[in-house]
Structures are given as structure tokens and as C-alpha cells.
Amino acid sequence: MNTQTITIDIPSDILIALNETEAELKQRIKISLAMRLYRLQKLTIGKAAQLSGLARFEFETMLSENEIPISNLTINDVMDDIKKLNR
């Protein structure tokens, strides 16, 4: 898998205020970004899990803990699927 590095500058006192290492903050940012992009439907759940660096089940657990639906299906989607299955 090819990767791209994106650098952001964060004041060192932020790490102290958060009481986190650089690696911990980086992981938290990746998970937060992945959840946000998934919620905005910019990434599929699989791609968002990949971005987060978590296994898919772990990512789904994070979504659930943050009250983000794992499925983007609407009631209309479900009703349409039921109609198709009944044909």
C-alpha cells in the first residue's frame, strides 16, 4: 500500500496540555478524521477503517461509541430492497 505523508504543525504545549505523546495524538487525529469523513459519506466504512489504522471491527466499535451509525441506509433504501426481494 502506498502512503502519503501530510505534516501539520502543532504547538508543543498542546501535547503537554493533552498529556499525550506525538504518536498518541497522531493516532487520535487519524481516527477522528476517519470518523468524520465516514459520517460525511466521503469514505466507505472500509476505507475509513483503513485511514484510522484500526481493524474494521475496532473502527465500527469506535463509530458506535461515538453514536455514528454504522450503516448509511435510509428507511426508503430498506423498503426498496424489500420490494425487490418480494418480486
The first five atom37 places (N, CA, C, CB, O) and aatype in JSON, in Angstrom:
{
  "aatype": [12, 2, 16, 5, 16, 9, 16, 9, 3, 9, 14, 15, 3, 9, 10, 9, 0, 10, 2, 6, 16, 6, 0, 6, 10, 11, 5, 1, 9, 11, 9, 15, 10, 0, 12, 1, 10, 18, 1, 10, 5, 11, 10, 16, 9, 7, 11, 0, 0, 5, 10, 15, 7, 10, 0, 1, 13, 6, 13, 6, 16, 12, 10, 15, 6, 2, 6, 9, 14, 9, 15, 2, 10, 16, 9, 2, 3, 19, 12, 3, 3, 9, 11, 11, 10, 2, 1],
  "atom_mask": [
    [1, 1, 1, 1, 1],
    [1, 1, 1, 1, 1],
    [1, 1, 1, 1, 1],
    [1, 1, 1, 1, 1],
    [1, 1, 1, 1, 1],
    [1, 1, 1, 1, 1],
    [1, 1, 1, 1, 1],
    [1, 1, 1, 1, 1],
    [1, 1, 1, 1, 1],
    [1, 1, 1, 1, 1],
    [1, 1, 1, 1, 1],
    [1, 1, 1, 1, 1],
    [1, 1, 1, 1, 1],
    [1, 1, 1, 1, 1],
    [1, 1, 1, 1, 1],
    [1, 1, 1, 1, 1],
    [1, 1, 1, 1, 1],
    [1, 1, 1, 1, 1],
    [1, 1, 1, 1, 1],
    [1, 1, 1, 1, 1],
    [1, 1, 1, 1, 1],
    [1, 1, 1, 1, 1],
    [1, 1, 1, 1, 1],
    [1, 1, 1, 1, 1],
    [1, 1, 1, 1, 1],
    [1, 1, 1, 1, 1],
    [1, 1, 1, 1, 1],
    [1, 1, 1, 1, 1],
    [1, 1, 1, 1, 1],
    [1, 1, 1, 1, 1],
    [1, 1, 1, 1, 1],
    [1, 1, 1, 1, 1],
    [1, 1, 1, 1, 1],
    [1, 1, 1, 1, 1],
    [1, 1, 1, 1, 1],
    [1, 1, 1, 1, 1],
    [1, 1, 1, 1, 1],
    [1, 1, 1, 1, 1],
    [1, 1, 1, 1, 1],
    [1, 1, 1, 1, 1],
    [1, 1, 1, 1, 1],
    [1, 1, 1, 1, 1],
    [1, 1, 1, 1, 1],
    [1, 1, 1, 1, 1],
    [1, 1, 1, 1, 1],
    [1, 1, 1, 0, 1],
    [1, 1, 1, 1, 1],
    [1, 1, 1, 1, 1],
    [1, 1, 1, 1, 1],
    [1, 1, 1, 1, 1],
    [1, 1, 1, 1, 1],
    [1, 1, 1, 1, 1],
    [1, 1, 1, 0, 1],
    [1, 1, 1, 1, 1],
    [1, 1, 1, 1, 1],
    [1, 1, 1, 1, 1],
    [1, 1, 1, 1, 1],
    [1, 1, 1, 1, 1],
    [1, 1, 1, 1, 1],
    [1, 1, 1, 1, 1],
    [1, 1, 1, 1, 1],
    [1, 1, 1, 1, 1],
    [1, 1, 1, 1, 1],
    [1, 1, 1, 1, 1],
    [1, 1, 1, 1, 1],
    [1, 1, 1, 1, 1],
    [1, 1, 1, 1, 1],
    [1, 1, 1, 1, 1],
    [1, 1, 1, 1, 1],
    [1, 1, 1, 1, 1],
    [1, 1, 1, 1, 1],
    [1, 1, 1, 1, 1],
    [1, 1, 1, 1, 1],
    [1, 1, 1, 1, 1],
    [1, 1, 1, 1, 1],
    [1, 1, 1, 1, 1],
    [1, 1, 1, 1, 1],
    [1, 1, 1, 1, 1],
    [1, 1, 1, 1, 1],
    [1, 1, 1, 1, 1],
    [1, 1, 1, 1, 1],
    [1, 1, 1, 1, 1],
    [1, 1, 1, 1, 1],
    [1, 1, 1, 1, 1],
    [1, 1, 1, 1, 1],
    [1, 1, 1, 1, 1],
    [1, 1, 1, 1, 1]
  ],
  "atom_positions": [
    [[0.84, -1.17, 0.0], [0.0, 0.0, 0.0], [0.89, 1.24, 0.0], [-0.96, -0.01, 1.21], [1.76, 1.38, 0.86]],
    [[0.67, 2.11, -0.94], [1.38, 3.39, -0.98], [0.79, 4.32, 0.06], [1.32, 4.02, -2.39], [-0.42, 4.31, 0.3]],
    [[1.63, 5.12, 0.65], [1.14, 6.1, 1.62], [1.66, 7.48, 1.26], [1.57, 5.72, 3.07], [2.66, 7.63, 0.55]],
    [[0.97, 8.46, 1.75], [1.35, 9.86, 1.57], [1.49, 10.46, 2.96], [0.29, 10.66, 0.7], [0.66, 10.2, 3.83]],
    [[2.5, 11.24, 3.17], [2.7, 11.89, 4.47], [2.22, 13.33, 4.39], [4.19, 11.83, 4.89], [2.58, 14.08, 3.48]],
    [[1.41, 13.69, 5.36], [0.91, 15.06, 5.49], [1.41, 15.57, 6.84], [-0.67, 15.14, 5.38], [1.22, 14.92, 7.86]],
    [[2.03, 16.72, 6.83], [2.6, 17.28, 8.04], [1.76, 18.46, 8.49], [4.06, 17.7, 7.83], [1.4, 19.33, 7.7]],
    [[1.45, 18.48, 9.79], [0.8, 19.65, 10.37], [1.62, 20.09, 11.57], [-0.69, 19.34, 10.78], [2.2, 19.27, 12.28]],
    [[1.65, 21.38, 11.79], [2.4, 21.94, 12.92], [1.46, 22.11, 14.11], [3.05, 23.29, 12.54], [0.39, 22.71, 14.01]],
    [[1.89, 21.55, 15.23], [1.11, 21.66, 16.47], [2.04, 22.19, 17.55], [0.47, 20.28, 16.89], [3.11, 21.63, 17.76]],
    [[1.65, 23.25, 18.22], [2.5, 23.77, 19.29], [2.78, 22.69, 20.35], [1.83, 25.0, 19.96], [1.89, 21.94, 20.73]],
    [[4.0, 22.62, 20.8], [4.39, 21.58, 21.75], [3.6, 21.66, 23.05], [5.87, 21.66, 22.04], [3.4, 20.65, 23.72]],
    [[3.16, 22.86, 23.42], [2.39, 22.96, 24.67], [1.02, 22.3, 24.55], [2.23, 24.42, 25.07], [0.39, 22.0, 25.57]],
    [[0.55, 22.06, 23.32], [-0.71, 21.33, 23.14], [-0.53, 19.88, 23.57], [-1.18, 21.39, 21.66], [-1.4, 19.32, 24.24]],
    [[0.6, 19.28, 23.2], [0.88, 17.9, 23.63], [0.95, 17.82, 25.15], [2.2, 17.4, 23.02], [0.47, 16.86, 25.75]],
    [[1.55, 18.83, 25.75], [1.64, 18.86, 27.22], [0.25, 19.01, 27.82], [2.56, 20.0, 27.7], [-0.09, 18.32, 28.78]],
    [[-0.56, 19.92, 27.26], [-1.91, 20.15, 27.77], [-2.77, 18.89, 27.63], [-2.58, 21.33, 27.04], [-3.59, 18.59, 28.5]],
    [[-2.57, 18.16, 26.54], [-3.34, 16.94, 26.32], [-2.77, 15.75, 27.08], [-3.4, 16.62, 24.84], [-3.43, 14.71, 27.21]],
    [[-1.56, 15.89, 27.57], [-0.86, 14.81, 28.25], [-0.77, 13.57, 27.34], [-1.57, 14.46, 29.58], [-1.03, 12.44, 27.77]],
    [[-0.4, 13.82, 26.07], [-0.28, 12.76, 25.09], [1.08, 12.85, 24.39], [-1.42, 12.85, 24.05], [1.69, 13.91, 24.29]],
    [[1.52, 11.71, 23.93], [2.72, 11.71, 23.1], [2.33, 12.1, 21.69], [3.43, 10.31, 23.12], [1.15, 12.14, 21.36]],
    [[3.32, 12.4, 20.87], [3.06, 12.72, 19.47], [2.37, 11.56, 18.76], [4.37, 13.08, 18.76], [1.46, 11.77, 17.96]],
    [[2.79, 10.34, 19.06], [2.19, 9.15, 18.43], [0.73, 8.98, 18.85], [2.99, 7.88, 18.81], [-0.11, 8.64, 18.02]],
    [[0.43, 9.23, 20.11], [-0.95, 9.11, 20.59], [-1.85, 10.15, 19.93], [-1.01, 9.26, 22.11], [-2.97, 9.84, 19.52]],
    [[-1.36, 11.37, 19.82], [-2.15, 12.43, 19.19], [-2.35, 12.13, 17.7], [-1.47, 13.81, 19.37], [-3.44, 12.33, 17.17]],
    [[-1.3, 11.66, 17.04], [-1.4, 11.31, 15.63], [-2.47, 10.25, 15.42], [-0.05, 10.81, 15.09], [-3.29, 10.36, 14.5]],
    [[-2.49, 9.21, 16.26], [-3.49, 8.15, 16.14], [-4.9, 8.71, 16.38], [-3.19, 7.01, 17.14], [-5.84, 8.36, 15.67]],
    [[-5.03, 9.57, 17.38], [-6.35, 10.14, 17.69], [-6.85, 11.02, 16.54], [-6.29, 10.96, 18.98], [-8.04, 11.02, 16.23]],
    [[-5.95, 11.77, 15.93], [-6.32, 12.61, 14.79], [-6.76, 11.74, 13.62], [-5.14, 13.53, 14.37], [-7.76, 12.04, 12.97]],
    [[-6.03, 10.67, 13.35], [-6.39, 9.78, 12.24], [-7.76, 9.14, 12.45], [-5.32, 8.68, 12.08], [-8.55, 9.04, 11.52]],
    [[-8.04, 8.71, 13.68], [-9.34, 8.1, 13.98], [-10.44, 9.14, 13.85], [-9.34, 7.49, 15.4], [-11.49, 8.86, 13.27]],
    [[-10.22, 10.34, 14.39], [-11.23, 11.41, 14.3], [-11.51, 11.8, 12.86], [-10.77, 12.63, 15.1], [-12.66, 11.99, 12.47]],
    [[-10.45, 11.93, 12.07], [-10.62, 12.28, 10.66], [-11.37, 11.18, 9.92], [-9.25, 12.53, 10.0], [-12.26, 11.47, 9.12]],
    [[-11.02, 9.94, 10.18], [-11.69, 8.81, 9.52], [-13.18, 8.79, 9.87], [-11.03, 7.48, 9.92], [-14.02, 8.57, 9.0]],
    [[-13.51, 9.0, 11.14], [-14.92, 9.01, 11.55], [-15.66, 10.17, 10.89], [-15.04, 9.11, 13.07], [-16.79, 10.0, 10.44]],
    [[-15.04, 11.32, 10.83], [-15.67, 12.5, 10.22], [-15.92, 12.29, 8.72], [-14.8, 13.75, 10.43], [-16.99, 12.59, 8.22]],
    [[-14.91, 11.76, 8.02], [-15.07, 11.53, 6.59], [-16.09, 10.44, 6.31], [-13.73, 11.16, 5.96], [-16.8, 10.5, 5.31]],
    [[-16.17, 9.45, 7.2], [-17.2, 8.42, 7.04], [-18.59, 9.03, 7.27], [-16.95, 7.24, 8.04], [-19.52, 8.77, 6.5]],
    [[-18.71, 9.82, 8.31], [-20.01, 10.45, 8.61], [-20.47, 11.35, 7.47], [-19.92, 11.28, 9.91], [-21.67, 11.42, 7.18]],
    [[-19.54, 12.03, 6.81], [-19.87, 12.89, 5.67], [-20.05, 12.1, 4.37], [-18.77, 13.94, 5.48], [-20.32, 12.67, 3.32]],
    [[-19.9, 10.79, 4.47], [-20.03, 9.87, 3.33], [-18.98, 10.15, 2.25], [-21.43, 9.97, 2.72], [-19.22, 9.96, 1.06]],
    [[-17.81, 10.61, 2.69], [-16.68, 10.83, 1.78], [-15.88, 9.54, 1.62], [-15.78, 11.96, 2.3], [-15.23, 9.34, 0.59]],
    [[-15.92, 8.67, 2.63], [-15.22, 7.39, 2.6], [-16.17, 6.27, 2.99], [-14.01, 7.4, 3.54], [-17.08, 6.46, 3.8]],
    [[-15.96, 5.11, 2.39], [-16.7, 3.92, 2.82], [-16.2, 3.52, 4.19], [-16.56, 2.74, 1.79], [-15.16, 4.0, 4.65]],
    [[-16.93, 2.63, 4.84], [-16.51, 2.2, 6.17], [-15.17, 1.47, 6.11], [-17.58, 1.3, 6.8], [-14.35, 1.58, 7.02]],
    [[-14.94, 0.72, 5.03], [-13.67, 0.01, 4.88], [-12.5, 0.96, 4.7], [0.0, 0.0, 0.0], [-11.45, 0.78, 5.33]],
    [[-12.67, 1.97, 3.85], [-11.61, 2.95, 3.63], [-11.38, 3.8, 4.88], [-11.95, 3.85, 2.43], [-10.25, 4.15, 5.19]],
    [[-12.45, 4.14, 5.58], [-12.32, 4.92, 6.8], [-11.57, 4.11, 7.86], [-13.71, 5.35, 7.33], [-10.73, 4.66, 8.58]],
    [[-11.87, 2.83, 7.96], [-11.15, 1.97, 8.91], [-9.67, 1.92, 8.54], [-11.75, 0.54, 8.93], [-8.8, 1.98, 9.41]],
    [[-9.39, 1.81, 7.24], [-8.01, 1.79, 6.77], [-7.29, 3.08, 7.16], [-7.97, 1.6, 5.24], [-6.16, 3.04, 7.65]],
    [[-7.93, 4.22, 6.95], [-7.34, 5.51, 7.32], [-7.08, 5.59, 8.82], [-8.26, 6.67, 6.88], [-6.05, 6.12, 9.25]],
    [[-8.0, 5.08, 9.61], [-7.87, 5.15, 11.06], [-6.73, 4.29, 11.6], [-9.16, 4.73, 11.71], [-6.22, 4.53, 12.7]],
    [[-6.34, 3.28, 10.81], [-5.31, 2.37, 11.29], [-5.85, 1.28, 12.2], [0.0, 0.0, 0.0], [-5.09, 0.53, 12.81]],
    [[-7.18, 1.19, 12.27], [-7.83, 0.17, 13.09], [-8.37, -0.95, 12.22], [-8.96, 0.79, 13.93], [-8.62, -0.75, 11.03]],
    [[-8.55, -2.11, 12.8], [-9.26, -3.18, 12.12], [-10.71, -2.72, 11.96], [-9.17, -4.54, 12.92], [-11.2, -1.88, 12.72]],
    [[-11.39, -3.26, 10.96], [-12.75, -2.8, 10.68], [-13.66, -2.93, 11.9], [-13.34, -3.59, 9.52], [-14.43, -2.02, 12.2]],
    [[-13.59, -4.07, 12.61], [-14.43, -4.26, 13.79], [-14.12, -3.2, 14.85], [-14.23, -5.67, 14.38], [-15.04, -2.67, 15.48]],
    [[-12.83, -2.89, 15.05], [-12.45, -1.87, 16.02], [-12.98, -0.5, 15.6], [-10.92, -1.81, 16.18], [-13.45, 0.28, 16.44]],
    [[-12.91, -0.22, 14.3], [-13.42, 1.07, 13.79], [-14.93, 1.15, 13.98], [-13.06, 1.25, 12.3], [-15.45, 2.18, 14.39]],
    [[-15.63, 0.06, 13.68], [-17.09, 0.04, 13.88], [-17.43, 0.26, 15.35], [-17.69, -1.29, 13.39], [-18.41, 0.93, 15.67]],
    [[-16.62, -0.29, 16.24], [-16.83, -0.09, 17.68], [-16.64, 1.39, 18.03], [-15.85, -0.97, 18.5], [-17.41, 1.94, 18.82]],
    [[-15.61, 2.02, 17.45], [-15.4, 3.45, 17.69], [-16.58, 4.28, 17.18], [-14.1, 3.92, 17.01], [-17.0, 5.23, 17.84]],
    [[-17.1, 3.92, 16.01], [-18.28, 4.62, 15.48], [-19.44, 4.5, 16.46], [-18.68, 4.06, 14.1], [-20.1, 5.48, 16.78]],
    [[-19.68, 3.29, 16.92], [-20.78, 3.04, 17.85], [-20.6, 3.84, 19.14], [-20.88, 1.53, 18.16], [-21.56, 4.44, 19.64]],
    [[-19.38, 3.85, 19.67], [-19.11, 4.6, 20.9], [-19.32, 6.1, 20.72], [-17.68, 4.33, 21.38], [-19.6, 6.81, 21.69]],
    [[-19.19, 6.58, 19.49], [-19.38, 8.0, 19.19], [-20.75, 8.28, 18.58], [-18.28, 8.48, 18.26], [-20.98, 9.35, 18.02]],
    [[-21.64, 7.31, 18.68], [-23.02, 7.42, 18.21], [-23.11, 7.79, 16.74], [-23.76, 8.44, 19.03], [-23.96, 8.59, 16.34]],
    [[-22.23, 7.2, 15.93], [-22.25, 7.37, 14.48], [-22.78, 6.07, 13.89], [-20.81, 7.73, 13.91], [-22.2, 5.01, 14.13]],
    [[-23.87, 6.13, 13.13], [-24.45, 4.91, 12.57], [-23.45, 4.16, 11.68], [-25.72, 5.24, 11.77], [-22.7, 4.77, 10.91]],
    [[-23.46, 2.85, 11.81], [-22.56, 2.02, 11.01], [-23.09, 1.89, 9.59], [-22.39, 0.63, 11.65], [-22.32, 1.66, 8.65]],
    [[-24.38, 2.02, 9.42], [-24.98, 1.92, 8.1], [-25.57, 3.27, 7.71], [-26.08, 0.83, 8.07], [-26.12, 4.0, 8.54]],
    [[-25.43, 3.59, 6.44], [-26.0, 4.85, 5.93], [-27.33, 4.62, 5.21], [-25.01, 5.53, 4.98], [-27.84, 5.51, 4.54]],
    [[-27.88, 3.43, 5.37], [-29.15, 3.12, 4.7], [-30.28, 3.94, 5.31], [-29.46, 1.62, 4.8], [-30.36, 4.13, 6.52]],
    [[-31.16, 4.41, 4.45], [-32.36, 5.09, 4.91], [-33.5, 4.09, 4.94], [-32.7, 6.32, 4.0], [-33.36, 2.99, 4.41]],
    [[-34.61, 4.46, 5.53], [-35.78, 3.59, 5.55], [-36.26, 3.32, 4.13], [-36.92, 4.22, 6.39], [-36.74, 2.23, 3.82]],
    [[-36.13, 4.32, 3.25], [-36.52, 4.13, 1.85], [-35.64, 3.1, 1.16], [-36.44, 5.46, 1.08], [-36.13, 2.3, 0.36]],
    [[-34.34, 3.09, 1.47], [-33.44, 2.08, 0.91], [-33.89, 0.68, 1.33], [-31.99, 2.34, 1.37], [-33.93, -0.24, 0.51]],
    [[-34.2, 0.54, 2.6], [-34.63, -0.76, 3.12], [-35.95, -1.19, 2.48], [-34.78, -0.71, 4.65], [-36.1, -2.35, 2.09]],
    [[-36.89, -0.27, 2.37], [-38.2, -0.6, 1.76], [-38.02, -0.99, 0.29], [-39.18, 0.6, 1.88], [-38.68, -1.91, -0.19]],
    [[-37.15, -0.28, -0.43], [-36.88, -0.63, -1.82], [-36.28, -2.02, -1.93], [-35.94, 0.4, -2.47], [-36.64, -2.79, -2.83]],
    [[-35.37, -2.36, -1.03], [-34.77, -3.69, -1.04], [-35.82, -4.76, -0.76], [-33.64, -3.77, -0.02], [-35.8, -5.83, -1.37]],
    [[-36.74, -4.49, 0.16], [-37.81, -5.45, 0.47], [-38.68, -5.67, -0.75], [-38.67, -4.97, 1.67], [-39.04, -6.8, -1.06]],
    [[-39.03, -4.6, -1.45], [-39.85, -4.71, -2.66], [-39.14, -5.55, -3.7], [-40.16, -3.32, -3.23], [-39.77, -6.4, -4.35]],
    [[-37.84, -5.33, -3.87], [-37.06, -6.11, -4.85], [-37.03, -7.59, -4.48], [-35.62, -5.57, -4.97], [-37.14, -8.45, -5.35]],
    [[-36.9, -7.87, -3.2], [-36.84, -9.27, -2.75], [-38.18, -9.98, -2.91], [-36.4, -9.34, -1.3], [-38.22, -11.19, -3.12]],
    [[-39.27, -9.22, -2.81], [-40.61, -9.82, -2.93], [-41.01, -10.07, -4.38], [-41.64, -8.92, -2.27], [-42.01, -10.73, -4.61]],
    [[-40.29, -9.58, -5.32], [-40.63, -9.78, -6.75], [-40.32, -11.17, -7.19], [-39.89, -8.79, -7.64], [-40.54, -11.52, -8.35]]
  ]
}
